[in-house]
Amino acid sequence: MKLVYSLIISILFSGTAYAQWTALPKLDHEVMDIYFLDETTGFAVTMLDSNGNDHGQIMKTTDGGSSWTQKQYSTNNYFSAIQFPNNGSTGYALENGGDFYKTTDMGESWTNIGEASASFNETMYWTSADEGYYSDASITWKTTDGGSNWVEKQEFVTGFQALEFFGNQGWYYNRTNFYSSSDAGATWSSSVNLPVVIMDMDFVDSDHGLAVGREDKIYLSEDGGATWTSVGLNDRNFDLMAVKFLSNKVAFAVGTNDDPFDKEPRTVMSVDSGKTWTVVNNSAQANLNDVFFPNTAIGFTGGAEGEFMKLIPITVGEAEIKLGDFKVFPNPFSESIFLEFNSEDEKAASYQILDLSGRRVKSASAVALVEQIDLSDLESSTYILELEFKDKKEIRRLIKR
């Protein structure tokens, strides 16, 4: 009941969030990119090293990642990206080396439709089933016929490592340089040069975007990419590989440390539109390469050694589900909080306090009409109070200063 209730809250309201992680069966090889059409149907492209040669797979799941079926295998190179434009039945997978694979039946079968160029370290971005962009480190091409023909786009100042459009507003970056467009890509101008190599970006609307990169760097733009502010935790031992908004308030970024002999996954979360970030603990055992949310109720992340996990973000809003005239005070607090009940029945309620990663830090049952809870041992942060009585539950946000 707790999970179902929390998921309902996450859909109805926006505000503070924490995350529950569930480890799913690992894939056989490193997960490079993820795309889910909904909570159950999704795809992962992989990389495997076979006798010194890179091979790749396109994998499909129809049960939310519990099991996978190989739909395409490549002995030429690994797959680096996959996308289904507008969540339709047509999808594209990019093989490192320039070959495109296309499906028109929701990933059941794939056809090699050739290459745009014989380059490596490329990326792609599709705006529709017919219109897409492809780039290596220096040149960008565009197709308007589903990949049959490609035309070099000299409007792009450089090649792109990631490209995104939001209406007529567009952005792309190449390593440390950001470029923006206000006319659907007809012209581009340089906006900023960031001090570290950027690995991924995501815009939730035409103004608000995030970029992540080496050395745990996270940058926030609130003016359509014109300026960027450093907002990350800046632990130089970690590199962030992917970032994604869940909503206009909640965002996640994933990555790894930079120790090649002792890989440690990195997951961080923001609940205030990217302004501040918190480390989220999970049970992943290897570095994470991508994170994807098909909707606001569920997400997925994957990486090295076939690591694959399901992320259930639980969002707690300002709206309250009344259990009665229950009160909690003071809030914000410094040492203790008090729970005040108006009846002896309500006094029997049980409570638990969770941190933003979903870890329980305190739980008990109330024994007095005014119950004091000592929280002096907690660090200054935001916490979640869950109070439950019979078939009713109330969730409150707590702030310790």
Secondary structure as the mmCIF struct_conf table of DSSP 4:
data_model
#
loop_
_struct_conf.conf_type_id
_struct_conf.id
_struct_conf.beg_label_comp_id
_struct_conf.beg_label_asym_id
_struct_conf.beg_label_seq_id
_struct_conf.end_label_comp_id
_struct_conf.end_label_asym_id
_struct_conf.end_label_seq_id
HELX_RH_AL_P HELX_RH_AL_P1 LYS A 2 LEU A 12
STRN STRN1 GLY A 15 ALA A 23
HELX_LH_PP_P HELX_LH_PP_P1 LEU A 24 LEU A 27
BEND BEND1 ASP A 28 HIS A 29
STRN STRN2 GLU A 30 PHE A 36
BEND BEND2 LEU A 37 THR A 40
STRN STRN3 GLY A 42 SER A 50
TURN_TY1_P TURN_TY1_P1 ASN A 51 GLY A 52
STRN STRN4 ASN A 53 THR A 61
BEND BEND3 THR A 62 ASP A 63
TURN_TY1_P TURN_TY1_P2 GLY A 64 GLY A 65
BEND BEND4 SER A 66 SER A 67
STRN STRN5 THR A 69 SER A 74
BEND BEND5 THR A 75 ASN A 76
STRN STRN6 PHE A 79 GLN A 83
HELX_RH_3T_P HELX_RH_3T_P1 PRO A 85 ASN A 87
BEND BEND6 SER A 89 SER A 89
STRN STRN7 GLY A 91 GLU A 95
TURN_TY1_P TURN_TY1_P3 ASN A 96 GLY A 97
BEND BEND7 GLY A 98 GLY A 98
STRN STRN8 ASP A 99 THR A 103
BEND BEND8 THR A 104 ASP A 105
TURN_TY1_P TURN_TY1_P4 MET A 106 GLY A 107
BEND BEND9 GLU A 108 SER A 109
STRN STRN9 THR A 111 GLU A 115
BEND BEND10 ALA A 116 ALA A 116
BEND BEND11 ALA A 118 ALA A 118
BEND BEND12 PHE A 120 ASN A 121
STRN STRN10 THR A 123 TRP A 126
BEND BEND13 THR A 127 ASP A 130
STRN STRN11 GLY A 132 SER A 135
BEND BEND14 ALA A 137 SER A 138
STRN STRN12 THR A 140 THR A 143
BEND BEND15 THR A 144 ASP A 145
TURN_TY1_P TURN_TY1_P5 GLY A 146 GLY A 147
BEND BEND16 SER A 148 SER A 148
STRN STRN13 VAL A 151 GLU A 152
TURN_TY1_P TURN_TY1_P6 GLN A 154 GLU A 155
BEND BEND17 PHE A 156 THR A 158
BEND BEND18 GLN A 161 GLN A 161
STRN STRN14 ALA A 162 PHE A 166
TURN_TY1_P TURN_TY1_P7 GLY A 167 ASN A 168
STRN STRN15 GLN A 169 ASN A 174
TURN_TY1_P TURN_TY1_P8 ARG A 175 THR A 176
STRN STRN16 ASN A 177 SER A 181
BEND BEND19 SER A 182 ASP A 183
TURN_TY1_P TURN_TY1_P9 ALA A 184 GLY A 185
BEND BEND20 ALA A 186 THR A 187
STRN STRN17 SER A 189 ASN A 193
BEND BEND21 PRO A 195 VAL A 196
STRN STRN18 ILE A 198 PHE A 203
BEND BEND22 VAL A 204 ASP A 207
STRN STRN19 GLY A 209 GLY A 213
HELX_RH_3T_P HELX_RH_3T_P2 ARG A 214 ASP A 216
STRN STRN20 ILE A 218 SER A 221
BEND BEND23 GLU A 222 ASP A 223
TURN_TY1_P TURN_TY1_P10 GLY A 224 GLY A 225
BEND BEND24 ALA A 226 ALA A 226
STRN STRN21 THR A 229 SER A 230
BEND BEND25 GLY A 232 GLY A 232
TURN_TY1_P TURN_TY1_P11 ARG A 236 ASN A 237
STRN STRN22 PHE A 238 PHE A 245
BEND BEND26 LEU A 246 LYS A 249
STRN STRN23 ALA A 251 ASN A 257
BEND BEND27 ASP A 258 ASP A 258
TURN_TY1_P TURN_TY1_P12 PRO A 260 PHE A 261
BEND BEND28 ASP A 262 ASP A 262
STRN STRN24 PRO A 265 SER A 270
BEND BEND29 VAL A 271 ASP A 272
TURN_TY1_P TURN_TY1_P13 SER A 273 GLY A 274
BEND BEND30 LYS A 275 THR A 276
STRN STRN25 THR A 278 VAL A 279
BEND BEND31 ALA A 286 ALA A 286
STRN STRN26 LEU A 288 ASN A 295
TURN_TY1_P TURN_TY1_P14 THR A 296 ALA A 297
STRN STRN27 ILE A 298 GLY A 303
HELX_RH_3T_P HELX_RH_3T_P3 ALA A 304 GLY A 306
STRN STRN28 PHE A 308 GLY A 317
BEND BEND32 GLU A 318 ALA A 319
BEND BEND33 LEU A 323 ASP A 325
STRN STRN29 LYS A 327 PHE A 329
BEND BEND34 PRO A 330 PRO A 332
STRN STRN30 PHE A 333 PHE A 333
BEND BEND35 SER A 334 GLU A 335
STRN STRN31 SER A 336 GLU A 340
BEND BEND36 ASN A 342 SER A 343
TURN_TY1_P TURN_TY1_P15 GLU A 344 ASP A 345
HELX_RH_3T_P HELX_RH_3T_P4 GLU A 346 ALA A 348
STRN STRN32 SER A 350 LEU A 354
TURN_TY1_P TURN_TY1_P16 LEU A 356 SER A 357
BEND BEND37 GLY A 358 GLY A 358
STRN STRN33 ARG A 360 SER A 365
BEND BEND38 ALA A 368 LEU A 369
STRN STRN34 VAL A 370 ASP A 374
TURN_TY1_P TURN_TY1_P17 SER A 376 ASP A 377
BEND BEND39 LEU A 378 LEU A 378
HELX_LH_PP_P HELX_LH_PP_P2 GLU A 379 GLU A 379
BEND BEND40 SER A 380 SER A 380
STRN STRN35 SER A 381 PHE A 389
TURN_TY1_P TURN_TY1_P18 LYS A 390 ASP A 391
STRN STRN36 LYS A 392 LYS A 400
#
